[in-house]
């Protein structure tokens, strides 16, 4: 009901705005006698319809198994920025946010932000998957912080929310964590359909991801990526798959990039993935939560494997936990092989050596930590803080 009232108000405001300046619009269209001129009383409705279509309001049906894929209308990836009342410059630095000497601050103190970053070089699309209950918390925090540093951003949700704005992405099966693979499939198909030529690189993660976009740009412009991708234009001529690599049980044939730490595809890999998502070997109708594993498996079948994204010192750039968790983590002294993080990691480094100077993503970041990390990265003076290392297994310093 509230949505209908809001849409009605939008329609009225559109009509009034057009009528107020109808003479100028008619003149611009070629004069009162121009057959193609849109009558003012219809222009408001047309604009509202365009808004509805771009947000997915005009089609509430779910994508059904076995039916031809419905790609929906294209959502403007800059709409998130234009409609935002929560621009980073409007979010004041809370008193005392820089003073708390905890593990998050200590880790961030050794992370630098690349000062040579320029927007659109390369063109980066940022997408997060979310759902309606997190619109006013996690998505709002992302909007207040790092989202506008991307060249395009879409919050792929289960509901349209004009206040975000969010886009309802249709997919097979129910809207639940255990069906994340179907949501991810739908997102990558949608990206390929609508944004493939607008951006060079595409990053996807959950609504609890914190990105340092400048450091992502630095990495994508590095000689390592230039060589591996076959150049910079359009993300390179070679399909690329970047993120935090996990290797279950030491099996090189099962390496995948952690979805929690976010992962990236360039144009070539998006096209390749989207063209094979319906192949039987890519599990097109499976309902499961391990979307990151399935993306890796589908790409691997076509010759694309996860690239080693560690820096020259072997430290990771993409992180599956918060800064503080990475700094304080220690390998259990008893039965370390039973720790999944030890099992999945490749040449795991701990303590201060865990994370690259130009780290670019952290995971499990709630809305409060999101804002704090943003200020620790961009606003607070950085000074090393000495904290005791913690044996996470024993719970002792």
Sine and cosine of phi, psi and omega as CSV:
sin_phi,cos_phi,sin_psi,cos_psi,sin_omega,cos_omega
0.00,0.00,-0.70,0.71,0.01,-1.00
-0.88,0.48,-0.64,0.77,-0.01,-1.00
-0.90,0.44,-0.66,0.75,0.01,-1.00
-0.89,0.45,-0.67,0.74,0.03,-1.00
-0.88,0.47,-0.68,0.74,0.00,-1.00
-0.89,0.46,-0.69,0.73,0.02,-1.00
-0.91,0.42,-0.61,0.79,0.04,-1.00
-0.89,0.45,-0.67,0.74,0.04,-1.00
-0.90,0.44,-0.62,0.78,0.04,-1.00
-0.89,0.45,-0.66,0.75,0.00,-1.00
-0.89,0.46,-0.70,0.71,0.00,-1.00
-0.89,0.45,-0.70,0.72,-0.02,-1.00
-0.90,0.43,-0.60,0.80,0.04,-1.00
-0.90,0.44,-0.70,0.72,-0.01,-1.00
-0.89,0.46,-0.73,0.68,-0.01,-1.00
-0.88,0.48,-0.66,0.75,-0.02,-1.00
-0.89,0.45,-0.63,0.78,-0.02,-1.00
-0.96,0.29,-0.68,0.73,-0.02,-1.00
-0.89,0.46,-0.57,0.82,-0.04,-1.00
-0.88,0.47,-0.51,0.86,-0.04,-1.00
-0.80,-0.61,0.55,0.83,-0.12,-0.99
-0.90,0.43,-0.55,0.83,-0.02,-1.00
-0.88,0.47,-0.68,0.73,0.01,-1.00
-0.91,0.41,-0.63,0.77,-0.03,-1.00
-0.92,0.38,-0.65,0.76,0.02,-1.00
-0.90,0.43,-0.66,0.75,0.01,-1.00
-0.89,0.45,-0.66,0.75,0.00,-1.00
-0.91,0.40,-0.46,0.89,-0.02,-1.00
-0.99,0.11,-0.08,1.00,0.05,-1.00
0.89,-0.45,0.21,0.98,0.06,-1.00
0.97,-0.23,0.23,-0.97,-0.09,-1.00
-0.89,0.45,-0.43,0.90,-0.05,-1.00
-1.00,-0.02,0.04,1.00,-0.03,-1.00
-0.94,0.34,0.84,-0.55,-0.05,-1.00
-0.92,0.39,-0.39,0.92,-0.04,-1.00
-1.00,0.02,-0.10,0.99,-0.01,-1.00
-0.91,0.41,0.66,-0.75,-0.01,-1.00
-1.00,-0.03,0.84,-0.55,0.03,-1.00
-0.85,0.53,0.64,-0.77,-0.03,-1.00
-0.81,0.59,-0.63,0.77,-0.06,-1.00
-0.93,0.36,-0.28,0.96,0.02,-1.00
-0.98,-0.19,-0.34,0.94,-0.04,-1.00
-0.90,0.44,-0.64,0.77,0.03,-1.00
-0.87,0.49,-0.69,0.72,0.02,-1.00
-0.90,0.43,-0.62,0.79,0.01,-1.00
-0.90,0.43,-0.68,0.74,0.01,-1.00
-0.90,0.43,-0.65,0.76,0.02,-1.00
-0.90,0.44,-0.66,0.75,0.01,-1.00
-0.89,0.46,-0.65,0.76,0.03,-1.00
-0.89,0.46,-0.66,0.75,0.03,-1.00
-0.90,0.44,-0.70,0.71,0.01,-1.00
-0.87,0.50,-0.70,0.71,-0.03,-1.00
-0.91,0.42,-0.66,0.75,-0.04,-1.00
-0.92,0.39,-0.47,0.88,0.01,-1.00
-1.00,-0.06,-0.09,1.00,0.01,-1.00
0.99,0.10,0.25,0.97,-0.05,-1.00
-0.95,0.30,-0.41,0.91,-0.13,-0.99
-0.99,0.14,-0.08,1.00,-0.06,-1.00
-0.62,-0.79,0.97,-0.24,-0.07,-1.00
-0.99,-0.12,-0.02,1.00,-0.04,-1.00
-0.94,0.35,0.53,-0.85,0.10,-1.00
-0.99,0.11,0.39,-0.92,0.11,-0.99
-0.97,0.26,0.85,-0.53,-0.10,-0.99
-0.99,-0.11,0.57,-0.82,0.02,-1.00
-0.88,0.47,0.75,-0.66,0.07,-1.00
1.00,0.00,-0.22,0.98,0.01,-1.00
-1.00,0.04,0.44,-0.90,0.09,-1.00
-0.83,0.56,0.60,-0.80,-0.10,-1.00
-0.92,0.40,0.74,-0.67,0.06,-1.00
-0.99,-0.14,0.92,-0.38,-0.10,-0.99
-0.99,0.11,-0.16,0.99,0.01,-1.00
0.90,0.44,0.07,-1.00,0.02,-1.00
-0.98,0.19,0.43,-0.91,0.02,-1.00
-0.96,0.28,0.77,-0.63,0.06,-1.00
-1.00,-0.07,0.77,-0.64,-0.02,-1.00
-0.92,0.40,0.91,-0.42,-0.05,-1.00
-0.95,0.33,-0.11,0.99,0.08,-1.00
-0.98,-0.18,-0.07,1.00,-0.02,-1.00
-0.88,0.47,-0.55,0.83,0.00,-1.00
-0.86,0.51,-0.61,0.79,-0.03,-1.00
-0.98,0.20,-0.70,0.71,-0.08,-1.00
-0.90,0.44,-0.57,0.82,-0.06,-1.00
-1.00,0.01,-0.02,1.00,-0.13,-0.99
-0.97,0.23,0.81,-0.59,0.17,-0.99
-0.99,-0.14,0.06,1.00,-0.05,-1.00
-0.91,-0.42,0.69,0.72,0.04,-1.00
-0.87,0.50,0.51,-0.86,-0.03,-1.00
-0.82,0.58,-0.55,0.83,-0.04,-1.00
-0.94,0.35,-0.29,0.96,-0.01,-1.00
-1.00,-0.05,-0.10,1.00,-0.03,-1.00
-0.99,-0.11,0.96,-0.28,-0.09,-1.00
-0.95,0.32,0.53,-0.85,0.03,-1.00
-0.94,0.33,0.92,-0.40,-0.02,-1.00
-0.90,0.44,0.57,-0.82,-0.01,-1.00
-0.90,0.44,0.75,-0.66,0.06,-1.00
0.99,0.11,-0.02,1.00,-0.07,-1.00
-0.91,0.42,-0.45,0.89,-0.02,-1.00
-1.00,0.04,-0.15,0.99,-0.18,-0.98
-1.00,-0.04,-0.39,0.92,-0.06,-1.00
-0.93,0.36,0.90,-0.44,-0.05,-1.00
-1.00,-0.02,0.99,0.13,0.00,-1.00
-0.86,-0.51,-0.06,-1.00,-0.07,-1.00
-0.92,0.39,-0.51,0.86,0.05,-1.00
-0.89,0.46,-0.72,0.69,-0.02,-1.00
-0.90,0.43,-0.65,0.76,-0.05,-1.00
-0.91,0.42,-0.66,0.75,0.00,-1.00
-0.93,0.36,-0.71,0.71,-0.02,-1.00
-0.90,0.44,-0.45,0.89,0.01,-1.00
-0.87,0.49,-0.41,0.91,0.00,-1.00
-0.98,-0.19,0.17,0.99,0.06,-1.00
-0.96,-0.27,0.82,-0.57,0.04,-1.00
-0.99,-0.17,0.43,-0.90,0.10,-0.99
-0.97,-0.26,0.80,-0.59,-0.03,-1.00
-0.89,0.45,0.83,-0.56,-0.05,-1.00
-1.00,0.08,-0.13,0.99,-0.04,-1.00
-1.00,-0.08,0.16,0.99,-0.07,-1.00
-0.93,0.35,0.65,-0.76,0.10,-1.00
-0.76,-0.65,0.74,-0.67,-0.01,-1.00
-0.87,0.48,0.56,-0.83,0.00,-1.00
0.97,0.25,0.13,0.99,0.03,-1.00
-0.73,-0.68,1.00,-0.09,-0.18,0.98
-0.97,0.24,0.10,-0.99,0.01,-1.00
-0.99,0.14,0.89,-0.46,-0.10,-0.99
-0.91,-0.41,0.82,-0.57,0.13,-0.99
-0.99,-0.15,0.76,-0.65,0.04,-1.00
-0.91,-0.42,0.82,-0.57,0.06,-1.00
-0.82,-0.57,0.63,-0.78,0.12,-0.99
-0.79,-0.61,0.60,-0.80,0.12,-0.99
-0.99,-0.11,0.65,-0.76,-0.11,-0.99
-0.46,-0.89,-0.11,-0.99,0.16,-0.99
-0.52,-0.85,0.19,-0.98,-0.27,-0.96
-0.85,0.53,-0.56,0.83,-0.06,-1.00
-0.91,0.42,-0.32,0.95,-0.02,-1.00
-0.98,-0.21,0.07,1.00,-0.04,-1.00
-0.88,0.48,-0.70,0.71,-0.11,-0.99
-1.00,0.01,0.04,1.00,0.00,-1.00
-0.87,-0.49,-0.99,0.14,-0.09,-1.00
-0.92,0.38,-0.70,0.71,-0.02,-1.00
-0.92,0.39,-0.62,0.79,0.06,-1.00
-0.88,0.48,-0.65,0.76,0.01,-1.00
-0.92,0.39,-0.64,0.77,0.06,-1.00
-0.88,0.47,-0.64,0.77,0.00,-1.00
-0.90,0.44,-0.61,0.79,-0.01,-1.00
-0.96,0.29,-0.31,0.95,-0.17,-0.99
-0.89,-0.46,-0.99,-0.14,-0.28,-0.96
-1.00,0.01,-0.26,0.97,-0.16,-0.99
-0.85,0.53,-0.66,0.75,-0.08,-1.00
-0.94,0.34,-0.14,0.99,0.06,-1.00
-0.99,0.14,-0.21,0.98,0.13,-0.99
-0.98,0.17,0.22,-0.97,0.05,-1.00
-1.00,0.01,-0.24,0.97,0.09,-1.00
-0.31,-0.95,0.51,-0.86,-0.06,-1.00
-0.52,-0.85,0.68,-0.74,0.10,-0.99
-0.67,-0.74,0.74,-0.67,0.15,-0.99
-1.00,-0.08,0.96,-0.28,-0.02,-1.00
-1.00,0.07,0.92,-0.40,-0.16,-0.99
-0.80,-0.61,-0.08,-1.00,0.07,-1.00
-0.99,-0.11,-0.14,0.99,0.01,-1.00
-0.63,-0.78,0.52,-0.85,0.16,-0.99
-0.98,0.22,0.71,-0.70,0.03,-1.00
-0.66,-0.76,0.95,-0.30,-0.06,-1.00
-0.90,0.43,-0.42,0.91,-0.02,-1.00
-0.96,0.27,-0.32,0.95,-0.05,-1.00
-0.98,0.19,-0.88,0.47,-0.15,0.99
-1.00,0.10,0.50,-0.87,0.06,-1.00
-0.93,-0.38,0.34,-0.94,0.03,-1.00
-0.90,-0.43,0.77,-0.64,0.04,-1.00
-0.99,0.15,0.92,-0.38,0.02,-1.00
-1.00,-0.09,0.83,-0.55,-0.01,-1.00
-1.00,0.09,0.60,-0.80,0.00,-1.00
-0.43,-0.90,0.25,-0.97,0.05,-1.00
-0.94,0.34,0.60,-0.80,0.11,-0.99
0.99,0.16,-0.03,-1.00,-0.08,-1.00
-0.96,0.28,0.30,-0.95,0.08,-1.00
-1.00,0.02,1.00,-0.09,-0.01,-1.00
-0.36,-0.93,0.32,-0.95,-0.05,-1.00
-0.85,0.52,-0.61,0.79,-0.03,-1.00
-0.96,0.29,0.06,1.00,0.08,-1.00
-0.83,-0.55,0.45,0.89,-0.05,-1.00
-0.89,0.46,-0.48,0.88,0.01,-1.00
-0.88,0.48,-0.68,0.74,0.00,-1.00
-0.93,0.38,-0.58,0.81,0.05,-1.00
-0.92,0.40,-0.68,0.74,0.03,-1.00
-0.90,0.44,-0.69,0.73,0.05,-1.00
-0.83,0.56,-0.72,0.70,-0.02,-1.00
-0.90,0.44,-0.65,0.76,-0.01,-1.00
-0.90,0.44,-0.73,0.69,-0.03,-1.00
-0.93,0.38,-0.57,0.82,0.09,-1.00
-0.91,0.41,-0.66,0.75,-0.01,-1.00
-0.91,0.42,-0.70,0.72,0.04,-1.00
-0.86,0.50,-0.71,0.70,0.00,-1.00
-0.89,0.46,-0.63,0.78,-0.04,-1.00
-0.93,0.36,-0.66,0.75,-0.21,-0.98
-0.94,-0.35,-0.45,0.89,-0.18,-0.98
-0.86,-0.51,0.00,1.00,-0.21,-0.98
-0.85,0.53,-0.57,0.82,-0.02,-1.00
-1.00,-0.06,-0.09,1.00,-0.05,-1.00
-1.00,0.01,-0.31,0.95,-0.08,-1.00
-0.66,-0.75,0.33,-0.95,0.02,-1.00
-1.00,-0.09,-0.62,0.78,-0.05,-1.00
-0.76,-0.65,0.52,-0.85,-0.08,-1.00
-0.74,-0.67,0.86,-0.50,0.00,-1.00
-0.94,-0.35,0.68,-0.73,0.00,-1.00
-0.75,-0.66,0.71,-0.70,0.05,-1.00
-0.38,-0.93,-0.03,-1.00,0.02,-1.00
-0.99,0.10,0.01,-1.00,-0.04,-1.00
-0.99,0.13,0.17,0.99,0.09,-1.00
-0.89,-0.45,0.48,0.88,0.02,-1.00
-0.98,-0.17,0.64,-0.77,0.11,-0.99
-0.89,-0.45,0.84,-0.54,-0.03,-1.00
-0.93,-0.37,0.64,-0.76,0.20,-0.98
-0.96,-0.26,1.00,-0.06,-0.22,-0.98
-0.91,0.41,-0.57,0.82,0.01,-1.00
-0.87,0.50,-0.64,0.77,0.01,-1.00
-0.95,0.31,-0.49,0.87,0.11,-0.99
-0.91,0.42,-0.68,0.73,0.04,-1.00
-0.87,0.49,-0.69,0.72,0.00,-1.00
-0.85,0.53,-0.71,0.70,-0.03,-1.00
-0.92,0.40,-0.66,0.75,-0.02,-1.00
-0.93,0.36,-0.33,0.95,0.05,-1.00
-0.99,-0.14,0.10,1.00,-0.05,-1.00
-0.96,0.28,0.34,-0.94,0.05,-1.00
-0.89,0.46,-0.56,0.83,0.02,-1.00
-0.85,0.52,-0.76,0.65,-0.02,-1.00
-0.95,0.30,-0.62,0.78,0.03,-1.00
-0.84,0.54,-0.69,0.72,-0.01,-1.00
-0.94,0.35,-0.72,0.69,-0.06,-1.00
-0.93,0.37,-0.60,0.80,-0.06,-1.00
-1.00,0.03,-0.15,0.99,-0.02,-1.00
0.97,0.25,0.58,0.81,0.03,-1.00
0.86,-0.50,-0.02,-1.00,-0.04,-1.00
-0.97,-0.25,-0.54,0.84,-0.12,-0.99
-0.85,0.53,0.79,-0.61,0.02,-1.00
0.84,0.55,0.46,0.89,0.00,-1.00
0.99,0.11,0.10,0.99,0.03,-1.00
0.99,-0.16,0.21,-0.98,-0.05,-1.00
-1.00,-0.09,-0.09,1.00,-0.02,-1.00
-0.92,-0.39,0.74,-0.67,0.03,-1.00
-0.86,0.51,0.74,-0.67,-0.04,-1.00
-0.81,-0.59,0.55,-0.84,-0.05,-1.00
-0.64,-0.77,0.96,-0.28,-0.17,-0.99
-0.88,-0.47,0.54,-0.84,0.07,-1.00
0.27,-0.96,-0.37,-0.93,0.06,-1.00
-1.00,-0.07,0.93,-0.37,-0.07,-1.00
-0.97,0.26,0.68,-0.73,0.16,-0.99
-0.85,-0.52,0.61,-0.79,-0.04,-1.00
-0.76,-0.65,1.00,-0.02,-0.04,-1.00
-0.88,0.48,0.76,-0.64,0.07,-1.00
0.83,0.56,0.42,0.91,0.00,-1.00
0.95,0.33,0.26,0.97,-0.06,-1.00
-1.00,0.05,0.95,-0.30,-0.02,-1.00
-0.92,0.40,-0.34,0.94,0.00,-1.00
-0.99,0.14,-0.04,1.00,-0.02,-1.00
-0.85,-0.53,0.28,0.96,0.00,-1.00
-0.89,0.45,0.71,-0.71,0.06,-1.00
-0.61,-0.79,0.30,-0.95,0.07,-1.00
-1.00,-0.08,0.74,-0.67,-0.01,-1.00
-0.85,0.53,0.82,-0.58,0.08,-1.00
-0.93,0.37,-0.52,0.86,-0.01,-1.00
-0.90,0.44,-0.61,0.79,0.00,-1.00
-0.99,0.15,-0.03,1.00,-0.09,-1.00
0.96,0.27,0.53,-0.85,0.05,-1.00
-0.67,-0.74,0.34,-0.94,-0.10,-1.00
-0.83,-0.56,0.57,-0.82,0.16,-0.99
-0.79,-0.61,0.57,-0.82,0.15,-0.99
-1.00,-0.02,0.00,-1.00,-0.05,-1.00
-0.81,0.59,-0.72,0.69,-0.07,-1.00
-0.87,0.50,-0.69,0.72,-0.05,-1.00
-0.96,0.27,-0.53,0.85,0.07,-1.00
-0.89,0.45,-0.72,0.69,0.02,-1.00
-0.87,0.49,-0.69,0.73,-0.02,-1.00
-0.90,0.44,-0.74,0.67,-0.01,-1.00
-0.88,0.48,-0.76,0.66,-0.05,-1.00
-0.88,0.48,-0.56,0.83,-0.03,-1.00
-0.96,0.28,-0.23,0.97,-0.04,-1.00
-0.87,-0.50,0.02,1.00,-0.06,-1.00
-0.89,0.45,-0.39,0.92,0.01,-1.00
-1.00,-0.07,0.00,1.00,0.06,-1.00
-0.91,0.42,0.64,-0.77,0.04,-1.00
-0.81,0.58,-0.56,0.83,-0.03,-1.00
-0.95,0.32,-0.23,0.97,0.02,-1.00
-0.98,-0.20,0.29,0.96,0.12,-0.99
0.80,0.60,0.86,0.51,-0.12,-0.99
-0.91,0.42,-0.37,0.93,-0.04,-1.00
-0.88,-0.47,0.18,0.98,0.02,-1.00
-0.94,0.33,0.67,-0.74,0.08,-1.00
-0.94,-0.33,0.93,-0.36,-0.06,-1.00
-0.37,-0.93,0.17,-0.99,-0.01,-1.00
-1.00,-0.07,-0.31,0.95,-0.14,-0.99
-1.00,0.10,0.89,0.46,0.00,-1.00
-0.90,0.44,-0.57,0.82,-0.02,-1.00
-0.91,0.40,-0.63,0.78,0.04,-1.00
-0.91,0.42,-0.67,0.74,-0.03,-1.00
-0.94,0.34,-0.60,0.80,0.08,-1.00
-0.87,0.49,-0.72,0.69,0.00,-1.00
-0.88,0.47,-0.68,0.74,-0.03,-1.00
-0.91,0.42,-0.65,0.76,0.00,-1.00
-0.92,0.40,-0.69,0.72,0.03,-1.00
-0.91,0.40,-0.63,0.77,-0.04,-1.00
-0.88,0.48,-0.59,0.81,0.01,-1.00
-0.88,0.48,-0.34,0.94,-0.05,-1.00
-0.89,-0.46,0.46,0.89,0.18,-0.98
1.00,0.08,0.17,0.99,-0.02,-1.00
-0.94,-0.33,0.86,-0.51,0.00,-1.00
-0.85,-0.52,0.32,-0.95,-0.03,-1.00
-0.90,0.43,0.80,-0.61,0.00,-1.00
-0.98,0.18,0.58,-0.81,0.06,-1.00
-0.95,0.32,0.93,-0.38,-0.09,-1.00
-0.98,-0.22,0.19,0.98,0.02,-1.00
-0.94,0.34,0.40,-0.92,0.03,-1.00
-0.99,0.16,-0.08,-1.00,-0.07,-1.00
-0.90,0.43,-0.29,0.96,0.03,-1.00
-0.99,-0.17,0.13,0.99,0.02,-1.00
0.99,0.16,0.24,0.97,-0.01,-1.00
-1.00,-0.04,0.55,-0.83,-0.08,-1.00
-0.98,0.18,0.51,-0.86,0.09,-1.00
-0.99,-0.16,-0.57,0.82,-0.01,-1.00
-0.98,-0.21,0.72,-0.69,-0.14,-0.99
-0.79,-0.62,0.77,-0.64,-0.04,-1.00
-0.99,0.11,0.01,1.00,0.01,-1.00
-0.72,-0.69,-0.01,-1.00,0.04,-1.00
-0.96,0.29,0.29,-0.96,0.03,-1.00
-0.83,0.56,-0.72,0.69,-0.03,-1.00
-0.90,0.45,-0.63,0.78,0.02,-1.00
-0.89,0.45,-0.65,0.76,0.02,-1.00
-0.92,0.40,-0.66,0.75,-0.03,-1.00
-0.90,0.43,-0.64,0.77,-0.14,-0.99
-1.00,-0.05,-0.15,0.99,-0.05,-1.00
-0.91,0.42,0.65,-0.76,0.13,-0.99
-0.72,-0.70,0.57,-0.82,0.04,-1.00
-0.91,0.41,0.75,-0.66,0.01,-1.00
-0.83,0.55,0.63,-0.77,-0.02,-1.00
-0.97,0.25,-0.44,0.90,0.03,-1.00
-0.91,-0.42,0.70,-0.71,0.02,-1.00
0.77,0.64,0.79,0.61,-0.01,-1.00
-0.87,0.49,-0.43,0.90,-0.02,-1.00
-0.92,0.39,-0.28,0.96,0.01,-1.00
-1.00,0.05,-0.13,0.99,0.06,-1.00
-0.99,0.16,0.89,-0.46,-0.09,-1.00
-0.88,0.48,-0.55,0.84,-0.04,-1.00
-0.92,0.40,-0.64,0.77,0.09,-1.00
-0.91,0.42,-0.69,0.72,-0.04,-1.00
-0.88,0.47,-0.67,0.74,-0.11,-0.99
-1.00,0.08,-0.40,0.92,-0.13,-0.99
-0.98,0.21,0.43,-0.90,0.03,-1.00
-0.94,-0.33,0.92,-0.40,-0.02,-1.00
0.78,0.63,0.84,0.54,-0.08,-1.00
-0.87,0.50,0.76,-0.65,0.13,-0.99
-0.93,-0.36,0.60,-0.80,-0.07,-1.00
-0.83,-0.56,0.14,-0.99,-0.01,-1.00
0.91,0.42,-0.62,-0.79,-0.04,-1.00
-0.92,0.39,-0.32,0.95,-0.01,-1.00
-1.00,0.08,0.02,1.00,-0.08,-1.00
-0.92,0.40,-0.57,0.82,-0.34,-0.94
-0.77,-0.63,0.68,-0.73,-0.02,-1.00
-0.90,0.43,0.47,-0.88,0.11,-0.99
-0.85,0.53,-0.52,0.86,0.02,-1.00
-0.93,-0.38,0.74,0.67,0.10,-1.00
-0.83,0.56,0.49,-0.87,-0.10,-1.00
-0.74,-0.68,-0.16,0.99,0.06,-1.00
-0.52,-0.86,0.55,-0.84,0.12,-0.99
-0.69,-0.73,0.46,-0.89,-0.13,-0.99
-0.85,-0.53,0.22,-0.97,-0.04,-1.00
0.88,0.48,0.63,0.78,-0.03,-1.00
-0.99,-0.17,0.92,-0.38,0.03,-1.00
-0.99,0.17,0.02,-1.00,-0.14,-0.99
-0.90,0.44,-0.58,0.81,-0.01,-1.00
-0.95,0.31,-0.69,0.72,0.04,-1.00
-0.93,0.37,-0.52,0.86,0.03,-1.00
-0.84,0.54,-0.74,0.67,-0.02,-1.00
-0.93,0.37,-0.63,0.78,-0.02,-1.00
-0.92,0.39,-0.70,0.71,0.03,-1.00
-0.87,0.49,-0.61,0.79,0.00,-1.00
-0.86,0.51,-0.68,0.73,0.00,-1.00
-0.96,0.26,-0.57,0.82,0.07,-1.00
-0.89,0.45,-0.58,0.82,-0.01,-1.00
-0.98,0.22,-0.70,0.71,-0.20,-0.98
-0.96,-0.30,-0.36,0.93,-0.16,-0.99
-0.87,-0.49,-0.62,0.78,-0.13,-0.99
-0.98,0.18,0.61,-0.80,0.13,-0.99
-0.91,0.42,0.61,-0.79,-0.07,-1.00
-0.98,-0.22,0.83,-0.56,0.07,-1.00
-0.61,-0.79,0.73,-0.68,-0.01,-1.00
-0.84,0.55,0.66,-0.75,0.03,-1.00
-0.86,-0.52,0.82,-0.57,-0.03,-1.00
-0.99,0.13,0.86,-0.51,0.07,-1.00
-0.80,-0.60,0.52,-0.86,0.07,-1.00
-0.93,0.36,0.60,-0.80,0.11,-0.99
-0.97,0.24,0.54,-0.84,-0.09,-1.00
-0.90,-0.43,0.73,-0.68,0.15,-0.99
-0.99,0.14,0.97,-0.23,-0.12,-0.99
-0.91,0.42,-0.49,0.87,-0.02,-1.00
-0.95,0.32,-0.69,0.72,-0.05,-1.00
-1.00,0.01,-0.29,0.96,-0.02,-1.00
0.95,0.31,0.43,0.90,-0.04,-1.00
-0.86,-0.50,0.48,-0.88,0.08,-1.00
-0.98,0.20,0.00,0.00,0.00,0.00
